[in-house]
Amino acid sequence: MRSRLIIRVAFILTFSLISFSPLGVSEAVADGGDALPHQQGLDNDTCLTCHDVPGMQMELPSGQVLYLTVDSVSYITSSHGHEGIACVDCHIGFDGFPHESISARSIREFTLDQYTLCAECHEDKYDATLDSVHQKSLAGGNLEAAVCTDCHDPHRTQPPDVPRSRIPQTCERCHSQIYDVYKESVHGAALIGEGNPDVPSCTDCHGVHDVEGPTSSSFHLFSPQICADCHADEERMERYGVSADVFETYVADFHGTTVILFEETAPDQETNKPVCIDCHGVHDMLKVDDPESRVIKNNLLTTCQKCHPDADENFPSSWLSHYKPSPENNPAVFYVDLFYKILIPGVIGGMVLFVASDGIRRLIERREGVSDE
């Protein structure tokens, strides 16, 4: 411990002398200043001799302060620390002292210079981000669009979904207004407030690294499939007394049938028929018996009028909800449907039987006529 303390003090003094000299670190090296020899393959203990010191920082040309302190306990207990990832595995070019000068002029520029190093170990996940809305936004000039290290602090990286509420809390850093709405919804209240693992978080709907947003016509078109991942799961829905027929009944009606046709024939074209989120909401979905719910009986007409402005108060009554017709739910529809299920096969079957029997009779008569001759 004593020897490590001595080494740390020596490093700090050397760093301080060079940092505050008129030449700076890189200039001192170029000018042949008295710096420590370049060391290859530094281990983490050597790096943390300096970087574990509280308050270590440097000022960038923009005037922003880049903090250089790395808490050793946080790093050792992080996912990278557990895997034995060395500092110099990520900070390429910083494996000796004095370090190479930093060319970034601002903290954001430094982040954008460094985050691509994640691809060295996480190539598949990095490649997935290239098609995400975040990367497209970044390519479009939005330098604040999220990159790997904005979601995964490289020095404190923990499992992103332990607990699962960590997922929306990570997204909150950029999407705070949406988070505030989501946490009050039926999904968010259950996940954030109760720790319920059965409800969707942000990444269940939008994807993890290949994040898609609602501005994509394909995302809107295929969104019922996202809802079906949970709401067509009989075992999961049974735990909450919710019908698992939601997706099937949606597909069976006019709206859903049209959407499915769009999915199969024009997947890149925006549908003009409502999908789940058009009626139930996006991030502010509420329980169907909540007085503020868009699909509760008292509010349903207003919801329908978004697409059917001339709809009257009887219009919502034509919707069967998400229940299959039965003697208990919509009995008139159930019995009419049952009547036609019997009538149509009976009529068609009777016609087929009549035609077949008439053909057989004619064939028999023809053979008997030939025999008589």
Secondary structure, 3 states (H helix, E strand, C coil): CHHHHHHHHHHHHHHHHHHCCCCHHHHHHHCCCCCCCCCCCCCHHHHHHHHCCCCCEEECCCCCEEECCCCHHHHHCCHHHHCCCCHHHHCCCCCCCCCCCCCCCCHHHHHHHHHHHHHHCCHHHHHHHCCCHHHHHHHCCCCCCCCHHHHCCCCCCCCCCCCCCHHHHHHCCCCHHHHHHHCCCHHHHHHHHCCCCCCCCHHHHHCCCCCCCCCCHHHHHHHHHHHHHHHCCHHHHHCCCCCCCHHHHHHHCHHHHHHHHHHHHCCCCCCCCCCHHHHHCCCCCCCCCCCCCCCCHHHHHHHHCCCCCCCCCCHHHHCCCCCCCCCCCCHHHHHHHHHHHHHHHHHHHHHHHHHHHHHHHHHHHHHHHHHHC
